[in-house]
């Protein structure tokens, strides 16, 4: 599976809340996403990172969690 091709793709969290993320990078077995809709308590397994240089909220998510708990909406192929 070429997960590097996921960079730029948009994903939606499937479990009852509006949380959207765009993959910024892949670091080993984790993806870094720029997200909107995170709320005060992140979903289990989502590591909140400091704001990026542009002021966007970022998170780190295990790739297995991304595949099982998120839905790919579009973007890079």
FENUR-V28182 format. One record per backbone hydrogen bond with DSSP energy under -0.5 kcal/mol. NH is the residue of the N-H (numbers start at 1). CO is the residue of the C=O. If there is no record, write none. Layout:
# FENUR-V28182
NH,CO + NH,CO
This chain:
# FENUR-V28182
3,1 + 5,2 + 6,3 + 7,4 + 8,23 + 9,6 + 10,74 + 11,21 + 12,71 + 13,19 + 14,69 + 16,14 + 19,17 + 20,36 + 21,11 + 22,34 + 23,9 + 24,32 + 25,32 + 27,30 + 28,26 + 30,27 + 31,61 + 32,25 + 33,31 + 33,59 + 34,22 + 35,33 + 35,57 + 36,20 + 42,40 + 46,43 + 47,45 + 47,60 + 48,46 + 49,58 + 52,56 + 55,52 + 57,35 + 58,49 + 59,33 + 60,47 + 61,31 + 62,45 + 63,29 + 66,62 + 67,63 + 68,64 + 69,65 + 70,66 + 71,12 + 73,10 + 74,10
